[in-house]
Amino acid sequence: MNHELVWPRWPAAQSTEAGLTPSTALGDAAHAIPQIDDPVTLRGLPLSDLPAVAQELRTTVLNSVASTGGHLASNLGTIELAVALHYVFDTPEDRIVWDVGHQTYAHKVLTGRRAAMAGLRQAGGLSGFPRRDESVYDTFGTAHSSTSISAALGMAVAARAQGSRRRVVAVIGDGAMSAGMAFEALNNAGAIDTDLLVILNDNDMSISPAVGALNRYLAQLVAGRFYQQARELTKQVLAGVPPLRRMARRMEVAAKGMMMPSTMFEQFGFNYTGPIDGHDLGTLVPMLQQLRNAPGPRLLHVVTRKGHGYAPAEADPVRYHGVGRFHPAVGLKTAAPAVRPTFTQVFGDWLCDAADRDPRVVGITPAMREGSGLVEFAERHPSRYFDVGIAEQHAVTFAAGMACEGMRPVVAVYSTFLQRGYDQCLHDVALQGLPVIFALDRAGLVGADGPTHHGAFDIAFLRCLPGMHLVAPATGTELRQMLETALQLGVPMAVRYPRGTAPDIPDRNAHFALPVGRAQRVRTGRRVALLAFGPLLAAAQAAAEQLDATVINMRWIKPLDEAMLVELAASHDLLVTVEDHVIQGGAGSAVAEALQARHLSCSLLQLGHPDAWTTHGEQGELLQDLGLDMAGIVSSVQAHPAFNDSFQHAQVLS
């Protein structure tokens, strides 16, 4: 087993003071060679040219993300890794599976998509993640974490069954190794003993700083005191005497073997190599060449740095994880305080306030402290804040265990990520009737991250669970009220709210709950009733002014206000449900089921997402495309036969 230890050698961060051009800020090597747009051309270069290729790619990625927005720090950290992989492996015949997916911009540029980067994450443009329908080099679609080893193992086993000699590589990092699925795959791969290379991209980060025992273990591998001392001795004393330095390195490796004869990964059956500097192409490429044809499961541990080569992103990788448009020579500016808070901020404020009042309240997040609005809570209540890492299944059952003992756990999670903990929602929370509150951020269309991140399915998969309560606030004030309702009810309850700014400024001193299962009449009109679930209430109100329609803020998805439905069915010719969610199984479906169960004959129009994957783009653009803006609602209602029949009947009567 190879235990060679090569220590990271971080280059000094380059200056990015205002006034410098992006290429100057990243070094003059960016223009030393022609732009490389395909792996075949890349593989024709000498190894000595690769640092210049990486430098040019770093400039390209920085400029591209600065002009479109996107994931920056993670992509700057994998530039050299992308170059080395496409240089050593015969892609696309050899398969590379990138985990998490938001670290593949250099990979996209190297595989013929340089010009298309101008439309990155925009409607009709490139996805921010690998997609099989976008390029033959995107071997597996990834955007949620920890799937790479499983998928790559499946590809490797298929290659063996087909008698193919193609190689398969999984690149996992950004905290993805903390998820149980990654360990399930490691366990299976070691038992199958097929040819598979796993590259652990260890950057000490997920989106928030990495947490947990595994992160400590990796840090110990990289920063153990004995190895640090051995490295410093080698570098400082023997640097000028290469033969003695090589001898010292061999002694260091031998000592490592005595002190740590095996690693956790070797217990899984992997041949472990590393850690090595993931930014040193002179080390990285030969190591990959050595491992390329080695048999069996292998794991290469590379140490990288998020934001590498761009000083602001190196200094603050969390802030530079996902960015909007900015000037690279200036960096991100501090935004002026918003007049109105985001829904996420409203949730974070409520959680802090609730914890101040109730010692039972705890906050749990699967590696999304910043995104879910828990920064202030973590600072104010550190003993009641739990970041469990990228482990949604564990997060839900962990909360269930706390609820068993009288705590009031609040699981702050994006709608799209709760899908990964669905079995636990069913068996461990709902079945046992435990008072776990699910704060579902990014419910509905999220915009540029696209179909893997749209929160389009939570109503469908949660409302079918007996005992689960489900609400959709239209405003920040309602969000606070609904969270307070959940806390007081003491039942399993999910509160879904969107990405974006709330239409109001909630009163943080208000701690009152809402009546369970009661909708709110917002406007009284004729013939048509618009039943709005969540923030699309504003679009429904605007449409109602043109249609002279009744508007109901439904608030509750489960339980529904069935008394309101009975009244509306008796007094209106057409009921229209409006939701930022798939139609199938959504809130409109719940209304249809309720009407049918009561044998109420009333025309029903359900507006929402169609039975198709909604692409990426600006939220407003996507809502318009789906007919969920004011004009779309008006058009759909006016095209419905019940509206036309009612209108003609009203004309005759008049």
C-alpha positions in Angstrom: 0.0 0.0 0.0 1.3 3.4 -0.9 1.6 5.8 2.0 3.7 8.5 0.4 3.1 11.8 2.1 3.5 14.9 0.0 2.7 18.1 1.9 0.7 21.0 0.5 2.7 24.0 -0.6 0.3 27.0 -0.8 1.5 29.8 -3.1 1.0 33.2 -1.7 -2.3 34.8 -2.7 -1.9 37.3 -5.5 -2.9 41.0 -5.0 -6.5 41.9 -6.0 -6.4 45.6 -5.2 -8.8 47.8 -7.1 -7.4 48.8 -10.5 -5.8 45.5 -11.4 -7.2 43.6 -14.3 -8.4 40.0 -13.5 -5.5 38.5 -15.5 -3.0 40.6 -13.6 -4.5 39.7 -10.3 -4.0 36.0 -11.2 -0.6 36.2 -12.7 1.0 36.8 -16.1 1.0 33.0 -16.9 -2.6 33.3 -18.0 -1.5 34.4 -21.5 1.5 32.1 -21.9 -0.3 29.5 -24.0 -3.4 29.3 -26.3 -6.7 28.6 -24.7 -7.4 24.9 -24.3 -11.0 23.9 -25.2 -10.8 20.1 -25.5 -9.0 17.3 -23.6 -7.3 16.0 -26.7 -5.4 19.2 -27.2 -4.7 19.3 -23.5 -3.1 15.9 -23.6 -0.8 16.9 -26.4 0.9 19.5 -24.2 4.1 18.8 -22.1 3.6 18.6 -18.4 5.5 21.9 -18.0 2.7 23.8 -19.8 0.0 22.7 -17.4 0.5 25.3 -14.7 -0.1 28.0 -17.4 -3.3 26.1 -18.6 -4.5 26.2 -15.0 -3.7 29.9 -14.6 -5.6 30.7 -17.8 -8.6 28.6 -16.6 -8.6 30.3 -13.3 -8.9 33.7 -15.0 -11.6 32.4 -17.3 -13.7 31.0 -14.4 -13.2 34.1 -12.3 -14.3 36.4 -15.2 -17.2 34.1 -16.1 -18.6 33.9 -12.7 -18.1 37.6 -12.1 -20.2 38.4 -15.1 -23.0 35.8 -14.6 -23.0 34.9 -10.9 -22.6 31.4 -9.8 -20.4 29.2 -7.6 -16.9 30.6 -7.3 -14.8 29.4 -4.4 -15.4 25.7 -5.0 -14.5 26.0 -8.7 -11.3 28.0 -8.1 -10.3 25.2 -5.8 -10.6 22.4 -8.4 -8.8 24.1 -11.4 -5.7 22.0 -11.2 -7.6 18.8 -10.4 -9.7 19.3 -13.5 -6.6 19.8 -15.7 -4.8 16.8 -14.2 -7.8 14.5 -14.7 -8.4 15.3 -18.3 -4.6 15.2 -18.9 -4.1 11.8 -17.5 -7.4 10.0 -18.4 -8.8 9.4 -21.8 -12.0 11.3 -21.4 -14.8 10.9 -22.3 -14.1 7.2 -22.8 -12.8 7.1 -19.2 -15.5 8.3 -16.9 -15.1 11.1 -14.4 -18.0 11.6 -11.9 -17.9 14.9 -10.1 -19.6 15.0 -6.7 -21.8 17.9 -5.6 -21.5 19.3 -9.1 -20.9 23.0 -8.2 -17.1 22.5 -8.7 -17.1 21.7 -12.4 -16.7 25.0 -14.2 -13.1 24.3 -15.3 -14.3 20.9 -16.4 -16.9 22.6 -18.6 -14.4 25.0 -20.2 -11.9 22.2 -20.9 -14.6 20.1 -22.6 -15.8 22.5 -25.3 -18.1 24.9 -23.4 -15.9 27.9 -23.1 -18.1 30.2 -25.2 -21.3 28.9 -23.6 -20.1 30.0 -20.2 -21.4 33.5 -21.0 -24.9 32.0 -20.4 -24.0 30.0 -17.3 -27.1 29.4 -15.1 -29.2 31.7 -17.3 -32.4 30.6 -19.1 -31.4 28.6 -22.2 -27.8 28.6 -21.1 -25.4 26.1 -19.4 -26.4 24.5 -16.2 -24.3 25.2 -13.1 -24.0 21.5 -12.6 -23.0 18.4 -14.7 -25.9 17.2 -17.0 -25.8 14.2 -19.2 -27.9 15.9 -21.8 -25.4 18.8 -22.0 -22.1 17.0 -22.8 -20.8 13.5 -23.3 -18.1 14.5 -20.7 -20.8 14.9 -18.1 -21.1 11.3 -17.3 -23.5 11.6 -14.4 -25.8 14.4 -13.3 -24.9 15.7 -9.9 -26.1 18.6 -7.7 -27.0 16.9 -4.5 -23.9 15.5 -2.6 -22.4 12.1 -1.9 -23.6 10.3 -5.0 -20.3 10.1 -6.9 -18.9 6.9 -5.4 -22.1 4.9 -5.9 -22.5 6.0 -9.5 -18.9 5.5 -10.3 -18.9 2.1 -8.8 -21.9 1.2 -10.9 -20.0 2.3 -14.0 -16.9 0.4 -13.0 -18.9 -2.8 -12.5 -20.6 -2.3 -15.8 -17.3 -1.8 -17.6 -16.0 -5.1 -16.1 -19.2 -6.9 -17.1 -18.8 -5.6 -20.7 -15.1 -6.5 -20.9 -14.2 -2.8 -21.3 -10.9 -1.4 -20.1 -12.3 2.1 -19.5 -11.3 3.7 -16.2 -13.7 5.3 -13.7 -12.9 8.1 -11.3 -15.1 9.6 -8.6 -14.2 13.0 -7.3 -15.8 13.6 -3.9 -15.3 16.6 -1.7 -16.9 19.8 -0.3 -18.1 17.9 2.8 -19.8 15.2 0.7 -17.8 12.4 2.4 -19.8 13.1 5.6 -23.0 11.6 4.2 -24.0 8.1 4.9 -24.4 7.2 1.2 -20.7 7.8 0.6 -19.8 5.3 3.2 -22.4 2.8 1.9 -20.6 3.0 -1.4 -17.2 2.7 0.1 -18.3 -0.4 1.9 -19.7 -2.0 -1.2 -16.8 -1.0 -3.4 -14.3 -2.7 -1.0 -16.4 -5.9 -1.0 -16.8 -5.9 -4.8 -13.0 -5.3 -5.3 -13.5 -3.7 -8.8 -11.2 -1.2 -10.4 -12.2 2.3 -9.1 -10.3 5.4 -8.2 -11.9 7.7 -5.7 -10.3 11.2 -5.3 -11.1 12.8 -1.9 -10.9 16.5 -2.5 -10.2 17.6 1.0 -10.7 21.4 1.3 -12.0 21.5 4.9 -15.3 22.9 3.7 -18.8 22.0 2.5 -20.7 25.3 2.0 -20.4 26.1 5.7 -17.2 25.1 7.4 -17.0 21.3 7.6 -17.9 19.6 10.9 -17.8 16.2 12.5 -15.4 13.4 13.4 -14.5 12.7 9.8 -13.3 16.2 9.3 -11.2 16.0 12.4 -9.8 12.7 11.2 -8.8 14.2 7.8 -7.3 17.2 9.6 -5.2 14.9 11.7 -3.9 13.1 8.6 -2.8 16.5 7.1 -1.7 18.3 10.2 -0.4 15.8 12.7 2.3 17.2 14.8 4.8 14.5 14.0 4.4 15.0 10.3 4.4 18.7 10.5 7.7 18.6 12.4 9.2 16.1 10.0 8.2 18.2 7.0 9.6 21.3 8.5 12.9 19.6 9.3 13.1 18.2 5.8 12.3 21.6 4.2 14.5 23.8 6.4 17.6 21.7 7.1 17.9 19.4 4.1 16.4 21.6 1.3 19.8 22.1 -0.3 20.8 18.5 -0.3 18.4 16.5 -2.5 19.7 13.0 -1.7 19.5 13.6 2.0 16.0 15.1 1.6 14.8 12.0 -0.3 16.3 9.8 2.5 14.5 11.9 5.1 11.2 11.5 3.2 11.6 7.7 3.1 12.3 7.8 6.9 9.2 9.9 7.4 7.0 7.5 5.4 8.4 4.6 7.3 7.7 6.3 10.6 4.1 7.0 9.4 3.7 3.4 8.7 4.7 2.4 12.2 2.5 5.0 13.9 -0.5 4.6 11.7 -0.2 1.2 10.0 -3.7 1.5 8.3 -6.2 4.2 7.7 -10.0 4.2 7.9 -10.2 4.0 4.1 -8.0 0.9 4.1 -10.4 -0.8 6.5 -12.9 -0.4 3.7 -10.6 -2.2 1.3 -9.2 0.8 -0.5 -5.5 1.3 -1.3 -5.0 4.8 0.3 -2.5 7.3 -1.1 -1.9 10.8 0.3 -2.4 13.4 1.3 -0.9 15.4 -1.6 -1.2 19.0 -2.7 -4.1 19.2 -5.1 -2.7 22.5 -6.6 0.7 21.1 -7.4 0.4 19.7 -10.9 4.0 18.4 -10.8 2.9 16.1 -8.0 -0.7 15.5 -8.9 -0.2 14.4 -12.5 2.5 11.8 -11.8 0.4 10.4 -8.9 -2.7 10.1 -11.1 -0.6 8.4 -13.8 0.7 5.9 -11.2 -2.8 5.2 -10.0 -4.5 5.1 -13.4 -3.8 1.5 -14.2 -3.5 0.1 -10.6 -6.1 -2.6 -9.9 -8.8 -2.6 -7.3 -10.3 0.2 -5.3 -7.9 3.1 -4.7 -8.4 6.4 -2.9 -6.2 9.4 -3.5 -6.4 12.1 -0.8 -5.7 15.5 -2.2 -5.7 18.7 -0.2 -7.1 21.8 -1.9 -8.1 25.3 -0.9 -11.5 26.8 -1.7 -11.0 30.1 -3.7 -7.4 29.2 -4.5 -5.5 31.9 -6.5 -8.0 34.6 -5.7 -7.2 36.2 -2.4 -10.7 37.4 -1.4 -12.2 34.0 -2.0 -9.4 32.3 -0.1 -9.9 34.6 2.8 -13.7 34.1 2.9 -14.7 31.0 1.0 -18.2 30.9 2.6 -19.1 34.4 1.3 -17.6 33.6 -2.1 -19.3 30.2 -2.4 -22.2 31.5 -4.4 -22.0 35.0 -5.7 -23.8 37.5 -7.9 -22.2 39.7 -10.5 -19.2 41.6 -9.3 -15.9 43.2 -10.5 -13.0 40.7 -9.9 -10.5 43.5 -9.2 -12.7 44.9 -6.4 -14.4 41.8 -5.0 -17.8 41.6 -3.4 -19.1 44.7 -1.9 -21.0 44.9 1.3 -24.6 45.1 0.3 -26.7 47.9 1.7 -29.3 46.7 4.3 -32.5 45.7 2.6 -35.6 47.5 3.4 -37.5 44.3 3.8 -36.0 41.0 5.1 -35.8 37.8 3.2 -38.1 34.9 4.2 -34.9 33.2 5.4 -34.0 36.1 7.6 -37.5 36.1 9.0 -37.1 32.5 10.0 -33.7 33.1 11.5 -35.1 35.9 13.6 -38.0 33.9 14.8 -35.8 31.0 15.8 -33.6 33.2 17.9 -36.6 34.8 19.5 -38.3 31.5 20.2 -35.1 30.0 21.7 -34.9 33.1 24.0 -38.4 32.4 25.3 -38.4 28.6 25.3 -35.4 26.5 26.5 -36.7 23.5 24.6 -36.1 25.0 21.2 -33.0 23.7 19.3 -31.9 24.4 15.7 -30.6 21.6 13.4 -29.2 22.0 9.9 -27.5 19.7 7.5 -24.5 21.9 6.6 -26.5 25.0 5.6 -25.9 27.4 8.5 -25.6 30.5 6.2 -28.1 29.4 3.6 -30.8 28.6 6.2 -30.3 31.8 8.2 -28.8 30.2 11.3 -25.7 32.3 11.8 -27.2 34.5 14.5 -28.8 31.6 16.2 -25.5 29.7 16.3 -23.9 32.7 17.9 -26.6 33.4 20.5 -27.4 29.8 21.4 -24.3 27.7 20.6 -25.3 24.9 22.9 -28.6 24.5 21.1 -27.2 24.8 17.5 -26.4 21.6 15.7 -24.8 21.4 12.2 -24.8 17.7 11.5 -22.9 17.9 8.2 -24.3 16.8 4.8 -26.5 14.2 6.4 -30.2 14.9 5.9 -31.4 11.5 7.0 -29.5 11.8 10.3 -30.7 15.3 10.8 -34.3 14.2 10.7 -33.9 11.2 13.0 -31.6 13.2 15.3 -34.4 15.7 15.7 -36.9 12.9 16.3 -34.7 11.6 19.2 -34.6 15.0 20.7 -38.4 15.4 20.4 -38.9 12.1 22.2 -37.2 13.7 25.2 -39.4 16.8 25.3 -37.3 19.2 23.2 -38.7 21.2 20.3 -36.3 20.6 17.4 -36.5 22.8 14.3 -34.9 21.3 11.2 -33.8 24.1 8.9 -33.4 22.5 5.5 -33.9 23.4 1.8 -37.0 21.8 0.4 -34.9 20.0 -2.3 -32.7 18.4 0.4 -35.5 17.2 2.6 -36.2 14.7 -0.2 -33.1 12.9 1.0 -34.5 12.4 4.4 -38.0 11.3 3.4 -38.0 7.8 4.9 -37.0 9.4 8.2 -39.8 12.0 7.9 -42.3 9.1 7.4 -41.1 6.4 9.9 -39.2 8.4 12.5 -41.3 11.6 12.8 -44.8 11.3 11.3 -45.5 7.7 12.3 -44.6 8.5 15.9 -46.3 11.8 16.0 -43.2 13.7 17.2 -43.2 17.5 17.4 -40.5 18.2 14.9 -40.8 21.5 13.0 -39.5 21.4 9.4 -38.5 24.9 8.2 -38.5 24.3 4.4 -36.5 27.1 2.8 -36.3 27.5 -1.0 -39.7 26.0 -1.5 -40.9 26.6 -5.1 -38.7 27.8 -7.9 -35.2 28.8 -6.8 -33.9 30.2 -10.1 -30.4 29.7 -11.5 -29.6 26.4 -9.7 -32.4 24.7 -11.7 -34.3 21.5 -11.5 -32.1 19.8 -9.0 -32.8 22.6 -6.5 -36.3 23.7 -7.2 -38.5 22.9 -4.2 -41.3 21.6 -6.3 -42.3 18.3 -4.6 -42.5 18.9 -0.8 -46.3 19.3 -0.7 -46.8 16.1 -2.6 -44.5 14.0 -0.5 -45.5 15.5 2.9 -49.2 15.9 2.8 -49.8 12.2 2.3 -48.3 11.5 5.7 -50.9 11.0 8.4 -50.6 13.5 11.2 -48.3 15.9 9.2 -49.4 19.5 9.2 -48.3 21.6 6.2 -48.6 25.4 5.7 -47.5 28.0 3.1 -47.2 31.6 4.4 -47.7 34.4 1.9 -45.8 37.0 4.0 -43.0 37.3 6.5 -45.6 38.0 9.2 -47.5 34.8 8.4 -44.2 32.9 8.4 -43.6 34.0 12.0 -47.2 33.2 12.9 -47.0 29.7 11.4 -43.8 28.9 13.0 -45.2 30.0 16.3 -48.3 27.9 15.6 -46.1 24.8 15.0 -44.3 25.4 18.3 -47.5 25.7 20.2 -49.2 22.7 18.5 -46.5 20.2 19.3 -47.2 18.0 16.2 -45.1 17.2 13.1 -45.4 20.3 11.0 -43.7 21.7 7.9 -43.6 25.4 7.0 -42.7 26.0 3.4 -41.4 29.4 2.2 -39.6 30.6 -0.9 -36.2 32.1 -1.7 -36.4 35.8 -1.9 -37.6 39.0 -0.1 -40.7 39.0 2.0 -43.4 41.5 1.1 -43.5 43.0 4.6 -41.5 43.7 7.7 -42.8 41.4 10.6 -43.2 42.6 14.1 -40.6 40.6 16.2 -42.6 41.2 19.3 -45.7 39.3 18.0 -45.8 35.7 19.2 -49.4 34.7 18.4 -50.4 31.6 16.5 -52.9 31.2 13.7 -56.1 29.1 13.9 -55.5 25.7 12.6 -56.9 24.9 9.2 -58.4 28.4 8.6 -58.0 30.3 5.3 -58.3 34.1 4.9 -60.6 35.9 2.5 -58.6 38.7 1.0 -61.0 39.9 -1.7 -64.7 39.3 -2.6 -65.5 39.1 -6.2 -67.9 37.3 -8.5 -68.0 33.9 -10.3 -64.3 33.1 -10.0 -62.4 32.4 -6.7 -58.6 32.3 -6.8 -57.2 30.1 -4.0 -53.6 31.1 -3.5 -51.1 29.0 -1.5 -48.0 31.0 -0.3 -46.4 34.1 -1.9 -48.2 33.7 -5.2 -51.0 35.4 -3.3 -49.7 38.8 -4.6 -50.0 37.6 -8.3 -53.5 36.2 -7.6 -54.6 39.6 -6.1 -53.3 41.5 -9.1 -55.1 39.0 -11.4 -58.3 39.3 -9.4 -58.5 43.0 -10.0 -58.8 42.3 -13.8 -61.1 39.3 -13.3 -63.3 40.8 -10.5 -62.5 37.5 -8.7 -62.6 36.4 -5.1 -59.2 35.8 -3.5 -58.5 33.4 -0.7 -55.2 33.2 1.1 -55.4 29.5 1.8 -52.5 29.4 4.3 -53.1 25.8 5.3 -52.4 22.9 2.9 -53.1 20.3 5.5 -55.5 20.5 7.1 -57.4 22.4 4.5 -60.2 24.9 5.3 -63.0 22.6 3.9 -65.7 24.9 5.3 -64.3 27.6 3.1 -64.3 25.3 0.1 -67.9 24.4 0.6 -68.9 28.0 0.7 -66.9 28.9 -2.4 -68.2 25.9 -4.4 -71.7 27.0 -3.7 -71.2 30.7 -4.7 -68.7 30.5 -7.5 -68.6 28.9 -11.0 -64.9 28.3 -11.1 -62.3 27.7 -8.4 -58.7 28.3 -9.3 -55.8 27.0 -7.2 -52.5 28.8 -7.6 -49.3 27.2 -6.2 -45.5 27.3 -6.8 -45.3 23.5 -6.8 -46.0 20.6 -9.1 -49.7 20.2 -9.9 -49.7 16.4 -9.4 -50.1 15.7 -5.7 -49.9 19.4 -4.8 -52.2 21.8 -3.0 -54.6 21.9 -5.9 -54.9 18.2 -5.9 -55.8 18.4 -2.2 -58.6 20.8 -3.0 -59.8 18.5 -5.8 -59.8 15.5 -3.4 -61.7 17.5 -0.8 -64.4 18.7 -3.3 -64.8 15.1 -4.6 -65.1 13.7 -1.1 -68.0 16.1 -0.4 -69.6 15.4 -3.8 -69.4 19.1 -4.7 -69.8 19.9 -8.3 -67.7 22.9 -9.2 -65.3 23.5 -12.0 -61.7 23.5 -10.8 -58.6 24.9 -12.5 -55.2 23.9 -11.0 -52.3 26.2 -11.8 -48.8 25.2 -10.9 -45.8 23.4 -12.3 -46.5 20.9 -15.2 -45.5 17.3 -15.3 -42.1 18.2 -16.6 -38.7 19.4 -15.3 -38.5 23.1 -15.0 -35.1 24.4 -16.2 -32.9 27.1 -14.7 -33.3 30.8 -15.0 -34.4 33.9 -13.1 -37.3 33.2 -10.7 -39.5 35.8 -12.4 -38.8 34.4 -15.8 -39.7 30.9 -14.8 -42.9 32.0 -13.1 -43.9 33.8 -16.2 -43.0 30.8 -18.4 -45.2 28.6 -16.2 -48.1 31.1 -16.3 -47.9 31.8 -12.6 -47.5 35.6 -12.9 -50.5 38.0 -13.0 -50.8 37.9 -16.8 -50.6 34.1 -16.9 -53.3 33.6 -14.2 -55.6 36.0 -16.1 -55.0 34.2 -19.4 -55.6 30.7 -18.0 -58.8 31.8 -16.2 -60.2 33.6 -19.3 -59.4 30.5 -21.5 -61.3 28.1 -19.2 -64.8 27.0 -20.4 -66.4 27.6 -17.1 -65.3 31.3 -17.1 -66.7 31.8 -20.6 -70.0 30.1 -19.8 -70.3 32.1 -16.7 -69.5 35.4 -18.5 -72.0 34.7 -21.3 -74.7 33.8 -18.7 -74.0 37.0 -16.8 -74.3 39.0 -20.1 -77.7 37.4 -20.8 -79.0 38.2 -17.3 -77.8 41.8 -17.7 
